[in-house]
Amino acid sequence: MRLCQAKGVKAIFHKWSGVSEIIQPSPMVGGHSGGVIRYATAIVEFIHNGQVTEVMPSDIIFYDSETVAKELK
């Protein structure tokens, strides 16, 4: 587990998760044929209330990264 900031709130990162969504074919003539979209999310626990939620990777800043460590000094 790593301390982080998720959507601007202090949190604990638990793990990466993969999400798959099925996209139905377009009903339009010449439209896309459908398929599967897959993307990564993070499972985090907010420190202030213990809520566990799923967030996008772009919404996370890890406190132990070199960039953040320099900014906190």
Rosetta silent file (secondary structure, phi, psi, omega in degrees, C-alpha in Angstrom):
SEQUENCE: MRLCQAKGVKAIFHKWSGVSEIIQPSPMVGGHSGGVIRYATAIVEFIHNGQVTEVMPSDIIFYDSETVAKELK
SCORE:     score description
SCORE:     0.000 S_00000001
   1 L     0.000  143.391 -178.317    0.000    0.000    0.000 S_00000001
   2 E  -130.514  141.823  173.996    1.202    3.513   -0.836 S_00000001
   3 E   -73.375  140.024 -179.055    0.134    6.921    0.377 S_00000001
   4 E  -153.422  179.072  172.844   -1.257    9.059   -2.404 S_00000001
   5 E  -121.347  122.223 -179.477   -3.598   11.851   -3.291 S_00000001
   6 E  -118.378  118.954 -176.965   -6.648   10.767   -5.313 S_00000001
   7 L    55.204   36.929  176.655   -8.809   13.520   -6.806 S_00000001
   8 L    81.615    6.839 -177.734   -7.124   15.973   -4.443 S_00000001
   9 E  -120.790  138.957  178.741   -7.849   13.964   -1.258 S_00000001
  10 E   -62.203  136.181 -175.824   -5.331   11.992    0.834 S_00000001
  11 E  -150.900  171.450  173.661   -5.734    8.268    0.235 S_00000001
  12 E  -115.410  121.901  177.083   -4.103    4.852    0.415 S_00000001
  13 E   -78.577  131.254  179.280   -3.488    3.115   -2.901 S_00000001
  14 E  -104.075  -49.330 -179.474   -4.326   -0.602   -2.744 S_00000001
  15 E  -169.431  166.054  171.675   -3.912   -1.993   -6.282 S_00000001
  16 E   -87.357  149.201  179.289   -4.364   -1.563  -10.015 S_00000001
  17 E  -137.421  152.035  176.906   -7.450   -3.071  -11.589 S_00000001
  18 E  -109.240  137.801  179.462   -8.538   -3.694  -15.173 S_00000001
  19 E  -119.840  135.145  176.149  -12.001   -2.845  -16.472 S_00000001
  20 E  -121.258  135.159  177.162  -13.534   -4.216  -19.659 S_00000001
  21 E  -128.051  133.779  177.699  -16.660   -2.842  -21.297 S_00000001
  22 E   -85.865  129.486  177.669  -18.482   -4.361  -24.246 S_00000001
  23 E  -105.308  120.647 -179.151  -19.434   -1.849  -26.939 S_00000001
  24 L   -70.244  151.409  177.127  -22.448   -2.874  -28.979 S_00000001
  25 L   -62.618  150.014  178.438  -22.300   -2.587  -32.786 S_00000001
  26 L   -71.132  137.546  176.526  -23.649    0.627  -34.290 S_00000001
  27 L   -77.386   -7.835 -178.138  -27.160    0.346  -35.735 S_00000001
  28 L   -79.954  144.786  176.451  -26.145    2.793  -38.483 S_00000001
  29 L   -64.493  126.645 -179.143  -25.233    1.522  -41.936 S_00000001
  30 L    81.864    6.058  179.707  -21.429    1.629  -42.195 S_00000001
  31 L   -76.237  178.178 -178.007  -21.081    2.180  -38.422 S_00000001
  32 L   -67.413  157.372 -174.409  -18.536    0.515  -36.170 S_00000001
  33 L   -93.099    6.648 -179.888  -18.799   -3.216  -35.573 S_00000001
  34 L    84.039 -177.334  179.532  -18.576   -3.064  -31.778 S_00000001
  35 E   155.131 -154.852 -177.548  -15.955   -4.648  -29.604 S_00000001
  36 E  -126.904  134.676  173.254  -14.359   -4.397  -26.177 S_00000001
  37 E  -107.636  132.585  179.284  -12.757   -1.399  -24.479 S_00000001
  38 E  -128.143  135.156  178.892  -10.258   -2.170  -21.714 S_00000001
  39 E  -149.384  161.625 -178.307   -8.618    0.320  -19.367 S_00000001
  40 E   -94.373  146.559  171.836   -6.824    0.453  -16.024 S_00000001
  41 E  -134.720  170.115  177.818   -8.171    1.940  -12.799 S_00000001
  42 E  -118.415  142.860  173.715   -6.822    2.185   -9.268 S_00000001
  43 E   -98.667  118.582 -179.118   -8.454    0.973   -6.065 S_00000001
  44 E  -128.170  157.721  176.952   -7.892    3.553   -3.317 S_00000001
  45 E  -120.278  120.408  178.977   -9.125    4.103    0.237 S_00000001
  46 E   -73.206  131.411 -175.097   -9.776    7.675    1.352 S_00000001
  47 L   -68.257  -37.875 -173.419   -8.118    8.347    4.703 S_00000001
  48 L   -69.284  -25.791 -178.670  -10.714   10.798    6.026 S_00000001
  49 L  -136.689   -0.498  177.638  -13.683    8.401    5.820 S_00000001
  50 L    76.256    4.321 -179.398  -12.379    4.935    4.904 S_00000001
  51 L   -68.284  133.349  176.466  -14.364    4.815    1.655 S_00000001
  52 E  -101.764  130.128 -177.501  -12.879    2.485   -0.955 S_00000001
  53 E  -146.467  171.021 -179.530  -13.370    3.580   -4.541 S_00000001
  54 E  -107.376  129.642  178.793  -12.082    3.200   -8.069 S_00000001
  55 E  -131.458  159.487  177.727  -10.295    6.146   -9.714 S_00000001
  56 L   -75.662  147.273 -179.876   -8.547    6.765  -13.001 S_00000001
  57 H   -55.674  -32.751 -179.012   -4.717    6.641  -12.960 S_00000001
  58 H   -70.390  -11.473  179.214   -4.537   10.290  -14.044 S_00000001
  59 H   -93.856    7.697 -175.360   -6.315   11.286  -10.792 S_00000001
  60 E  -115.860  138.266  170.060   -3.529    9.909   -8.549 S_00000001
  61 E  -126.265  121.246  179.211   -0.357   11.506   -7.216 S_00000001
  62 E   -84.882  132.666 -178.894    1.897    9.226   -5.166 S_00000001
  63 L   -70.855  -21.921 -177.957    3.572   10.905   -2.184 S_00000001
  64 L   -91.896    7.524  177.527    6.716    8.759   -2.455 S_00000001
  65 L   -76.066  154.518 -177.195    7.540    9.848   -6.006 S_00000001
  66 H   -62.560  -38.858 -179.175   10.686   11.962   -6.481 S_00000001
  67 H   -62.118  -47.416 -179.426    8.726   14.894   -7.941 S_00000001
  68 H   -67.801  -38.350  179.495    6.371   15.140   -4.966 S_00000001
  69 H   -60.797  -39.639  177.721    9.205   14.667   -2.486 S_00000001
  70 H   -67.105  -38.568 -179.193   11.010   17.687   -3.975 S_00000001
  71 H   -69.416  -31.799 -177.848    7.838   19.813   -3.853 S_00000001
  72 H   -78.294  -16.124 -178.511    7.185   18.938   -0.183 S_00000001
  73 L   -71.678    0.000    0.000   10.681   20.035    0.950 S_00000001
